[in-house]
Structure formats: C-alpha cells, structure tokens
Amino acid sequence: MKASTRGAHTSQAEVVSIDREGIWLLVDGKEYFLRHEDFPWFRQATLDSILTVELLPDDQLYWPDLDVDLSLDSLACPEPFPRIYK
C-alpha cells in the first residue's frame, strides 16, 4: 500500500555556532563545519540569514535569504563536488 502524499520531513538542521573561521551545523545529530574560506557567500551574510536554514527532503540544506543550497553529501565528502564561486 502506498501513501497518496509524502509525510512531513521531520529531520532538522540547526546552526549551532558561527565564528571567524566558519559555521557549525547540526543535522540529524551529525556536525558539519563550513569554513568561510570554502563557503565565502556566508562571510558577509547577516546573522538572521545564516540562521534561517532549511533541510529539504532530498538531503539539501537551503538558506532562502541567501539563495544558497548545499547537498549533505557535498559536506560529508567534498572532493567529488567542486565548489564554483564567482
């Protein structure tokens, strides 16, 4: 039997710390560190913009105020996912 609609996504993403070096995220009990050097679009962002992060059902993190989305796979194993920033 299949459900007609998908249920609510219950996983959470939370920014737990921000410092001069980067941002610490907690997603489903696992910590990730996003260095400003590697993710420069967060460096000049406002605190509210950084704290407003959503975990989408396809394991994507999304910052709507910054229009930034990142795959959890790219944070866990960044080598296969080159970041391009202009």
N, CA, C and O atoms as CSV, one atom per row, in Angstrom:
chain,resi,resn,atom,element,x,y,z
A,1,MET,N,N,0.843,-1.163,0.000
A,1,MET,CA,C,0.000,0.000,0.000
A,1,MET,C,C,0.896,1.237,0.000
A,1,MET,O,O,1.858,1.311,0.765
A,2,LYS,N,N,0.581,2.198,-0.853
A,2,LYS,CA,C,1.347,3.427,-0.939
A,2,LYS,C,C,0.520,4.589,-0.414
A,2,LYS,O,O,-0.692,4.656,-0.618
A,3,ALA,N,N,1.197,5.495,0.262
A,3,ALA,CA,C,0.524,6.709,0.713
A,3,ALA,C,C,0.330,7.632,-0.480
A,3,ALA,O,O,1.164,7.662,-1.385
A,4,SER,N,N,-0.744,8.370,-0.487
A,4,SER,CA,C,-1.014,9.257,-1.613
A,4,SER,C,C,-0.135,10.502,-1.581
A,4,SER,O,O,0.182,11.062,-2.630
A,5,THR,N,N,0.261,10.938,-0.391
A,5,THR,CA,C,1.159,12.087,-0.274
A,5,THR,C,C,2.282,11.744,0.686
A,5,THR,O,O,2.137,10.905,1.575
A,6,ARG,N,N,3.390,12.409,0.483
A,6,ARG,CA,C,4.521,12.193,1.377
A,6,ARG,C,C,4.247,12.839,2.727
A,6,ARG,O,O,3.571,13.864,2.812
A,7,GLY,N,N,4.772,12.236,3.766
A,7,GLY,CA,C,4.633,12.798,5.092
A,7,GLY,C,C,5.581,13.969,5.295
A,7,GLY,O,O,6.428,14.247,4.446
A,8,ALA,N,N,5.438,14.637,6.394
A,8,ALA,CA,C,6.291,15.769,6.710
A,8,ALA,C,C,7.712,15.285,6.969
A,8,ALA,O,O,7.925,14.220,7.548
A,9,HIS,N,N,8.665,16.074,6.535
A,9,HIS,CA,C,10.075,15.767,6.762
A,9,HIS,C,C,10.403,16.177,8.201
A,9,HIS,O,O,10.310,17.355,8.544
A,10,THR,N,N,10.780,15.226,9.028
A,10,THR,CA,C,10.962,15.515,10.454
A,10,THR,C,C,12.398,15.809,10.834
A,10,THR,O,O,12.667,16.169,11.980
A,11,SER,N,N,13.325,15.667,9.905
A,11,SER,CA,C,14.724,15.948,10.207
A,11,SER,C,C,14.926,17.444,10.390
A,11,SER,O,O,14.191,18.266,9.843
A,12,GLN,N,N,15.934,17.766,11.168
A,12,GLN,CA,C,16.197,19.156,11.500
A,12,GLN,C,C,17.612,19.556,11.105
A,12,GLN,O,O,18.531,18.737,11.125
A,13,ALA,N,N,17.770,20.806,10.752
A,13,ALA,CA,C,19.083,21.401,10.532
A,13,ALA,C,C,19.146,22.647,11.403
A,13,ALA,O,O,18.199,23.431,11.455
A,14,GLU,N,N,20.271,22.818,12.083
A,14,GLU,CA,C,20.407,23.943,13.003
A,14,GLU,C,C,21.828,24.473,12.950
A,14,GLU,O,O,22.791,23.707,12.988
A,15,VAL,N,N,21.950,25.789,12.862
A,15,VAL,CA,C,23.250,26.431,13.001
A,15,VAL,C,C,23.514,26.521,14.502
A,15,VAL,O,O,22.744,27.145,15.231
A,16,VAL,N,N,24.598,25.901,14.965
A,16,VAL,CA,C,24.866,25.885,16.401
A,16,VAL,C,C,25.963,26.850,16.812
A,16,VAL,O,O,26.081,27.196,17.988
A,17,SER,N,N,26.774,27.292,15.841
A,17,SER,CA,C,27.834,28.231,16.175
A,17,SER,C,C,28.328,28.921,14.904
A,17,SER,O,O,28.375,28.331,13.824
A,18,ILE,N,N,28.690,30.178,15.071
A,18,ILE,CA,C,29.295,30.952,13.990
A,18,ILE,C,C,30.500,31.667,14.591
A,18,ILE,O,O,30.390,32.315,15.632
A,19,ASP,N,N,31.656,31.545,13.927
A,19,ASP,CA,C,32.830,32.273,14.391
A,19,ASP,C,C,33.595,32.827,13.201
A,19,ASP,O,O,33.114,32.759,12.070
A,20,ARG,N,N,34.767,33.367,13.440
A,20,ARG,CA,C,35.564,33.979,12.368
A,20,ARG,C,C,35.971,32.988,11.295
A,20,ARG,O,O,36.218,33.371,10.152
A,21,GLU,N,N,36.042,31.721,11.655
A,21,GLU,CA,C,36.501,30.688,10.721
A,21,GLU,C,C,35.383,30.069,9.899
A,21,GLU,O,O,35.618,29.620,8.777
A,22,GLY,N,N,34.153,30.038,10.449
A,22,GLY,CA,C,33.075,29.413,9.701
A,22,GLY,C,C,31.827,29.171,10.528
A,22,GLY,O,O,31.590,29.822,11.545
A,23,ILE,N,N,31.047,28.226,10.066
A,23,ILE,CA,C,29.735,27.932,10.632
A,23,ILE,C,C,29.673,26.454,11.011
A,23,ILE,O,O,30.068,25.588,10.231
A,24,TRP,N,N,29.178,26.175,12.204
A,24,TRP,CA,C,28.931,24.801,12.644
A,24,TRP,C,C,27.446,24.513,12.493
A,24,TRP,O,O,26.599,25.258,12.986
A,25,LEU,N,N,27.147,23.418,11.804
A,25,LEU,CA,C,25.769,22.967,11.626
A,25,LEU,C,C,25.559,21.638,12.325
A,25,LEU,O,O,26.473,20.816,12.403
A,26,LEU,N,N,24.369,21.432,12.826
A,26,LEU,CA,C,23.967,20.138,13.373
A,26,LEU,C,C,22.776,19.660,12.550
A,26,LEU,O,O,21.729,20.307,12.518
A,27,VAL,N,N,22.949,18.516,11.884
A,27,VAL,CA,C,21.902,17.955,11.032
A,27,VAL,C,C,21.716,16.497,11.421
A,27,VAL,O,O,22.623,15.678,11.270
A,28,ASP,N,N,20.537,16.188,11.921
A,28,ASP,CA,C,20.224,14.816,12.340
A,28,ASP,C,C,21.298,14.225,13.249
A,28,ASP,O,O,21.674,13.063,13.093
A,29,GLY,N,N,21.792,15.018,14.195
A,29,GLY,CA,C,22.768,14.538,15.156
A,29,GLY,C,C,24.208,14.524,14.668
A,29,GLY,O,O,25.102,14.116,15.410
A,30,LYS,N,N,24.452,14.957,13.450
A,30,LYS,CA,C,25.806,14.975,12.902
A,30,LYS,C,C,26.250,16.422,12.686
A,30,LYS,O,O,25.489,17.249,12.183
A,31,GLU,N,N,27.500,16.716,13.077
A,31,GLU,CA,C,28.025,18.070,12.933
A,31,GLU,C,C,28.778,18.245,11.618
A,31,GLU,O,O,29.471,17.342,11.148
A,32,TYR,N,N,28.622,19.418,11.046
A,32,TYR,CA,C,29.333,19.804,9.834
A,32,TYR,C,C,29.938,21.186,10.065
A,32,TYR,O,O,29.324,22.040,10.705
A,33,PHE,N,N,31.142,21.402,9.543
A,33,PHE,CA,C,31.780,22.711,9.644
A,33,PHE,C,C,31.961,23.282,8.246
A,33,PHE,O,O,32.581,22.655,7.387
A,34,LEU,N,N,31.424,24.460,8.025
A,34,LEU,CA,C,31.539,25.148,6.746
A,34,LEU,C,C,32.508,26.312,6.925
A,34,LEU,O,O,32.153,27.347,7.490
A,35,ARG,N,N,33.724,26.135,6.444
A,35,ARG,CA,C,34.727,27.197,6.565
A,35,ARG,C,C,34.371,28.340,5.618
A,35,ARG,O,O,33.972,28.112,4.476
A,36,HIS,N,N,34.522,29.578,6.107
A,36,HIS,CA,C,34.263,30.738,5.260
A,36,HIS,C,C,35.159,30.729,4.026
A,36,HIS,O,O,34.774,31.223,2.966
A,37,GLU,N,N,36.340,30.172,4.169
A,37,GLU,CA,C,37.261,30.078,3.042
A,37,GLU,C,C,36.671,29.215,1.919
A,37,GLU,O,O,36.861,29.507,0.738
A,38,ASP,N,N,35.962,28.164,2.294
A,38,ASP,CA,C,35.360,27.262,1.314
A,38,ASP,C,C,33.954,27.682,0.898
A,38,ASP,O,O,33.509,27.350,-0.200
A,39,PHE,N,N,33.264,28.397,1.751
A,39,PHE,CA,C,31.892,28.822,1.507
A,39,PHE,C,C,31.793,30.337,1.722
A,39,PHE,O,O,31.177,30.780,2.691
A,40,PRO,N,N,32.388,31.128,0.837
A,40,PRO,CA,C,32.527,32.567,1.062
A,40,PRO,C,C,31.221,33.350,1.053
A,40,PRO,O,O,31.187,34.474,1.554
A,41,TRP,N,N,30.151,32.798,0.504
A,41,TRP,CA,C,28.898,33.544,0.466
A,41,TRP,C,C,28.291,33.727,1.847
A,41,TRP,O,O,27.369,34.526,2.008
A,42,PHE,N,N,28.790,33.000,2.857
A,42,PHE,CA,C,28.310,33.195,4.231
A,42,PHE,C,C,29.089,34.268,4.980
A,42,PHE,O,O,28.617,34.781,5.995
A,43,ARG,N,N,30.264,34.608,4.495
A,43,ARG,CA,C,31.163,35.507,5.222
A,43,ARG,C,C,30.520,36.867,5.518
A,43,ARG,O,O,30.637,37.369,6.637
A,44,GLN,N,N,29.856,37.458,4.554
A,44,GLN,CA,C,29.262,38.784,4.737
A,44,GLN,C,C,27.753,38.738,4.982
A,44,GLN,O,O,27.094,39.778,5.011
A,45,ALA,N,N,27.217,37.554,5.155
A,45,ALA,CA,C,25.775,37.410,5.363
A,45,ALA,C,C,25.383,37.862,6.770
A,45,ALA,O,O,26.194,37.835,7.695
A,46,THR,N,N,24.144,38.269,6.908
A,46,THR,CA,C,23.651,38.660,8.227
A,46,THR,C,C,23.433,37.416,9.092
A,46,THR,O,O,23.296,36.302,8.586
A,47,LEU,N,N,23.406,37.629,10.364
A,47,LEU,CA,C,23.179,36.538,11.307
A,47,LEU,C,C,21.833,35.862,11.031
A,47,LEU,O,O,21.753,34.634,10.994
A,48,ASP,N,N,20.786,36.651,10.841
A,48,ASP,CA,C,19.465,36.079,10.570
A,48,ASP,C,C,19.462,35.241,9.295
A,48,ASP,O,O,18.817,34.195,9.237
A,49,SER,N,N,20.189,35.706,8.269
A,49,SER,CA,C,20.241,34.961,7.009
A,49,SER,C,C,20.924,33.612,7.174
A,49,SER,O,O,20.507,32.621,6.574
A,50,ILE,N,N,21.964,33.574,7.981
A,50,ILE,CA,C,22.682,32.321,8.207
A,50,ILE,C,C,21.858,31.368,9.072
A,50,ILE,O,O,21.846,30.160,8.832
A,51,LEU,N,N,21.181,31.903,10.063
A,51,LEU,CA,C,20.400,31.065,10.970
A,51,LEU,C,C,19.144,30.492,10.326
A,51,LEU,O,O,18.592,29.508,10.818
A,52,THR,N,N,18.687,31.092,9.240
A,52,THR,CA,C,17.485,30.624,8.562
A,52,THR,C,C,17.874,29.566,7.541
A,52,THR,O,O,18.049,29.856,6.357
A,53,VAL,N,N,18.006,28.342,8.017
A,53,VAL,CA,C,18.393,27.216,7.164
A,53,VAL,C,C,17.304,26.155,7.235
A,53,VAL,O,O,16.728,25.898,8.292
A,54,GLU,N,N,17.037,25.551,6.090
A,54,GLU,CA,C,16.021,24.506,5.995
A,54,GLU,C,C,16.677,23.225,5.494
A,54,GLU,O,O,17.582,23.265,4.661
A,55,LEU,N,N,16.217,22.102,6.004
A,55,LEU,CA,C,16.632,20.807,5.481
A,55,LEU,C,C,15.503,20.289,4.617
A,55,LEU,O,O,14.421,19.968,5.108
A,56,LEU,N,N,15.765,20.211,3.326
A,56,LEU,CA,C,14.756,19.752,2.380
A,56,LEU,C,C,14.747,18.223,2.337
A,56,LEU,O,O,15.730,17.594,2.726
A,57,PRO,N,N,13.656,17.620,1.871
A,57,PRO,CA,C,13.545,16.156,1.887
A,57,PRO,C,C,14.630,15.412,1.119
A,57,PRO,O,O,14.902,14.252,1.428
A,58,ASP,N,N,15.247,16.030,0.147
A,58,ASP,CA,C,16.266,15.330,-0.653
A,58,ASP,C,C,17.674,15.572,-0.102
A,58,ASP,O,O,18.642,15.582,-0.863
A,59,ASP,N,N,17.794,15.766,1.212
A,59,ASP,CA,C,19.075,15.981,1.898
A,59,ASP,C,C,19.833,17.185,1.365
A,59,ASP,O,O,21.055,17.163,1.222
A,60,GLN,N,N,19.080,18.228,1.078
A,60,GLN,CA,C,19.649,19.501,0.671
A,60,GLN,C,C,19.428,20.504,1.795
A,60,GLN,O,O,18.341,20.592,2.365
A,61,LEU,N,N,20.475,21.254,2.101
A,61,LEU,CA,C,20.340,22.377,3.021
A,61,LEU,C,C,20.066,23.610,2.176
A,61,LEU,O,O,20.684,23.803,1.129
A,62,TYR,N,N,19.141,24.442,2.631
A,62,TYR,CA,C,18.759,25.617,1.845
A,62,TYR,C,C,18.657,26.835,2.747
A,62,TYR,O,O,17.988,26.810,3.780
A,63,TRP,N,N,19.332,27.899,2.338
A,63,TRP,CA,C,19.269,29.193,3.001
A,63,TRP,C,C,18.476,30.114,2.090
A,63,TRP,O,O,19.042,30.691,1.161
A,64,PRO,N,N,17.172,30.267,2.336
A,64,PRO,CA,C,16.319,31.025,1.418
A,64,PRO,C,C,16.715,32.499,1.284
A,64,PRO,O,O,16.609,33.063,0.195
A,65,ASP,N,N,17.160,33.119,2.346
A,65,ASP,CA,C,17.531,34.536,2.274
A,65,ASP,C,C,18.781,34.760,1.433
A,65,ASP,O,O,18.989,35.850,0.900
A,66,LEU,N,N,19.613,33.727,1.313
A,66,LEU,CA,C,20.873,33.835,0.567
A,66,LEU,C,C,20.789,33.135,-0.792
A,66,LEU,O,O,21.697,33.269,-1.612
A,67,ASP,N,N,19.719,32.398,-1.031
A,67,ASP,CA,C,19.551,31.568,-2.226
A,67,ASP,C,C,20.749,30.633,-2.406
A,67,ASP,O,O,21.310,30.512,-3.495
A,68,VAL,N,N,21.121,29.976,-1.303
A,68,VAL,CA,C,22.222,29.011,-1.296
A,68,VAL,C,C,21.648,27.651,-0.937
A,68,VAL,O,O,20.903,27.516,0.034
A,69,ASP,N,N,22.000,26.650,-1.724
A,69,ASP,CA,C,21.632,25.280,-1.353
A,69,ASP,C,C,22.855,24.386,-1.483
A,69,ASP,O,O,23.650,24.516,-2.414
A,70,LEU,N,N,22.982,23.481,-0.530
A,70,LEU,CA,C,24.120,22.572,-0.466
A,70,LEU,C,C,23.628,21.174,-0.152
A,70,LEU,O,O,22.731,20.991,0.671
A,71,SER,N,N,24.207,20.209,-0.800
A,71,SER,CA,C,23.899,18.812,-0.547
A,71,SER,C,C,24.655,18.344,0.692
A,71,SER,O,O,25.817,18.701,0.881
A,72,LEU,N,N,24.009,17.558,1.525
A,72,LEU,CA,C,24.709,16.986,2.679
A,72,LEU,C,C,25.869,16.108,2.227
A,72,LEU,O,O,26.899,16.048,2.897
A,73,ASP,N,N,25.709,15.428,1.099
A,73,ASP,CA,C,26.808,14.610,0.561
A,73,ASP,C,C,28.036,15.460,0.269
A,73,ASP,O,O,29.163,15.015,0.486
A,74,SER,N,N,27.828,16.683,-0.221
A,74,SER,CA,C,28.963,17.549,-0.542
A,74,SER,C,C,29.666,18.057,0.713
A,74,SER,O,O,30.839,18.429,0.657
A,75,LEU,N,N,28.969,18.076,1.833
A,75,LEU,CA,C,29.603,18.487,3.091
A,75,LEU,C,C,30.338,17.320,3.729
A,75,LEU,O,O,31.402,17.498,4.322
A,76,ALA,N,N,29.776,16.135,3.609
A,76,ALA,CA,C,30.390,14.947,4.208
A,76,ALA,C,C,31.625,14.500,3.442
A,76,ALA,O,O,32.593,14.032,4.041
A,77,CYS,N,N,31.596,14.639,2.128
A,77,CYS,CA,C,32.701,14.202,1.265
A,77,CYS,C,C,32.856,15.219,0.133
A,77,CYS,O,O,32.341,14.991,-0.961
A,78,PRO,N,N,33.547,16.330,0.365
A,78,PRO,CA,C,33.558,17.434,-0.594
A,78,PRO,C,C,34.368,17.209,-1.876
A,78,PRO,O,O,34.150,17.922,-2.856
A,79,GLU,N,N,35.278,16.260,-1.901
A,79,GLU,CA,C,36.167,16.096,-3.056
A,79,GLU,C,C,35.428,15.934,-4.389
A,79,GLU,O,O,35.812,16.579,-5.365
A,80,PRO,N,N,34.386,15.102,-4.473
A,80,PRO,CA,C,33.715,14.923,-5.764
A,80,PRO,C,C,32.813,16.113,-6.171
A,80,PRO,O,O,32.243,16.121,-7.262
A,81,PHE,N,N,32.695,17.113,-5.278
A,81,PHE,CA,C,31.782,18.232,-5.519
A,81,PHE,C,C,32.572,19.542,-5.519
A,81,PHE,O,O,32.608,20.235,-4.503
A,82,PRO,N,N,33.207,19.892,-6.646
A,82,PRO,CA,C,33.945,21.153,-6.672
A,82,PRO,C,C,32.980,22.321,-6.519
A,82,PRO,O,O,31.918,22.351,-7.140
A,83,ARG,N,N,33.359,23.272,-5.693
A,83,ARG,CA,C,32.547,24.458,-5.486
A,83,ARG,C,C,33.038,25.553,-6.437
A,83,ARG,O,O,34.236,25.816,-6.540
A,84,ILE,N,N,32.106,26.168,-7.114
A,84,ILE,CA,C,32.431,27.256,-8.020
A,84,ILE,C,C,31.760,28.502,-7.483
A,84,ILE,O,O,30.544,28.530,-7.292
A,85,TYR,N,N,32.552,29.529,-7.240
A,85,TYR,CA,C,32.042,30.765,-6.689
A,85,TYR,C,C,32.599,31.914,-7.502
A,85,TYR,O,O,33.810,32.011,-7.702
A,86,LYS,N,N,31.735,32.771,-7.965
A,86,LYS,CA,C,32.184,33.928,-8.749
A,86,LYS,C,C,31.646,35.186,-8.136
A,86,LYS,O,O,31.904,36.278,-8.640
